[in-house]
Amino acid sequence: MKERESPAVVHTDSIEWVNVGEGIRRQVLAYDPGLMIVRVDFKSGSVGAIHHHTHRQATYVARGSFEATIAGKTVTLKEGDSFFAAEDVPHGVVALENGTLIDTFTPAREDFVGSH
């Protein structure tokens, strides 16, 4: 990853939203090569397809509720809940209502940096 990083303070109204799927948009917030925080908004019924990557990911449900599948196990998460996906663990979500997830990645997702 390039040695780029975000400013020390990030105001979300200055960050562009990127549409990443049907009813899904994200904002890459604060990051450096080792850590990244991303806000992802979902419309009810939107699907974050099962996928995996080499990054560790911790996700916090900031708003709404989601059906989350992690390593083949499906659970319902509501506002205030969270999940962790280790490296290369398959995971994905379905929005049960309009909602927002806060994703953190380590190391930062290089593929997200060029897309915001």
C-alpha positions as CSV (number, residue, x, y, z in Angstrom):
1,M,0.0,0.0,0.0
2,K,1.2,3.5,-0.7
3,E,2.2,5.4,2.4
4,R,-1.0,7.4,2.2
5,E,-3.2,8.1,5.1
6,S,-6.1,10.2,6.1
7,P,-5.9,13.4,8.1
8,A,-5.9,13.1,11.9
9,V,-9.5,14.5,12.0
10,V,-12.1,13.4,9.4
11,H,-15.4,15.2,9.0
12,T,-17.8,12.8,7.2
13,D,-19.5,15.6,5.3
14,S,-16.2,16.0,3.4
15,I,-15.9,12.4,2.4
16,E,-17.6,11.1,-0.8
17,W,-19.9,8.2,-0.7
18,V,-19.1,5.4,-3.2
19,N,-21.9,3.1,-4.4
20,V,-20.7,-0.5,-4.1
21,G,-23.8,-2.5,-4.8
22,E,-27.5,-2.4,-5.0
23,G,-28.6,-0.3,-2.1
24,I,-25.1,-0.2,-0.5
25,R,-22.7,2.8,-0.3
26,R,-19.5,3.3,1.7
27,Q,-17.3,6.1,3.0
28,V,-13.7,5.4,3.7
29,L,-13.0,7.4,6.9
30,A,-9.7,7.4,8.8
31,Y,-6.9,5.2,7.8
32,D,-3.2,4.6,7.5
33,P,-1.5,1.5,6.1
34,G,-2.1,-0.5,9.2
35,L,-5.7,0.3,10.1
36,M,-8.8,1.6,8.4
37,I,-12.4,2.6,9.5
38,V,-15.2,2.5,6.9
39,R,-18.9,3.4,7.2
40,V,-21.3,1.4,5.1
41,D,-25.0,2.2,4.6
42,F,-27.4,-0.4,3.5
43,K,-31.0,-0.2,2.3
44,S,-33.4,-2.8,3.6
45,G,-32.9,-6.1,1.7
46,S,-29.4,-5.2,0.4
47,V,-26.9,-8.0,0.4
48,G,-23.2,-7.8,1.2
49,A,-22.3,-11.0,-0.5
50,I,-20.3,-13.7,1.2
51,H,-16.6,-12.9,0.6
52,H,-13.2,-13.2,2.3
53,H,-10.0,-11.3,2.3
54,T,-6.6,-11.3,4.0
55,H,-7.5,-8.5,6.3
56,R,-8.9,-8.9,9.9
57,Q,-12.2,-7.2,10.2
58,A,-14.3,-6.0,13.1
59,T,-17.7,-4.7,12.3
60,Y,-20.1,-2.7,14.6
61,V,-23.8,-2.3,13.9
62,A,-24.4,1.4,14.3
63,R,-28.0,1.4,13.1
64,G,-30.5,-1.2,12.0
65,S,-30.4,-4.9,12.0
66,F,-28.6,-7.5,9.9
67,E,-28.4,-11.2,9.2
68,A,-24.7,-11.9,9.3
69,T,-23.0,-15.1,8.2
70,I,-19.5,-15.7,9.5
71,A,-17.6,-18.9,8.8
72,G,-20.9,-20.6,7.8
73,K,-22.8,-19.6,10.9
74,T,-25.7,-17.1,10.5
75,V,-26.9,-14.8,13.3
76,T,-29.1,-11.8,13.6
77,L,-27.3,-8.6,14.8
78,K,-28.9,-5.4,16.0
79,E,-27.7,-1.9,16.8
80,G,-24.8,-2.1,19.3
81,D,-23.8,-5.7,18.3
82,S,-20.6,-6.6,16.4
83,F,-18.7,-9.4,14.8
84,F,-15.1,-10.3,14.0
85,A,-13.8,-12.0,10.9
86,A,-10.2,-13.3,10.9
87,E,-8.1,-13.5,7.8
88,D,-9.7,-15.4,5.0
89,V,-12.9,-16.2,7.0
90,P,-15.9,-16.1,4.7
91,H,-18.5,-13.5,5.8
92,G,-21.4,-11.4,4.5
93,V,-24.6,-9.6,5.6
94,V,-28.2,-9.0,4.6
95,A,-29.8,-5.8,5.8
96,L,-33.1,-6.6,7.6
97,E,-33.9,-2.9,7.6
98,N,-32.1,0.3,6.6
99,G,-28.9,0.3,8.5
100,T,-25.2,1.3,9.0
101,L,-22.2,-0.8,9.7
102,I,-18.8,0.5,10.9
103,D,-16.1,-1.7,9.5
104,T,-12.5,-1.7,10.8
105,F,-9.7,-3.4,8.9
106,T,-6.1,-4.3,9.7
107,P,-4.1,-3.8,7.6
108,A,-6.0,-1.1,5.7
109,R,-7.9,-2.2,2.5
110,E,-5.7,-1.0,-0.3
111,D,-8.5,-1.7,-2.7
112,F,-10.7,0.8,-0.9
113,V,-8.2,3.6,-0.9
114,G,-8.3,4.2,-4.6
115,S,-12.1,4.1,-4.6
116,H,-13.0,7.1,-2.5
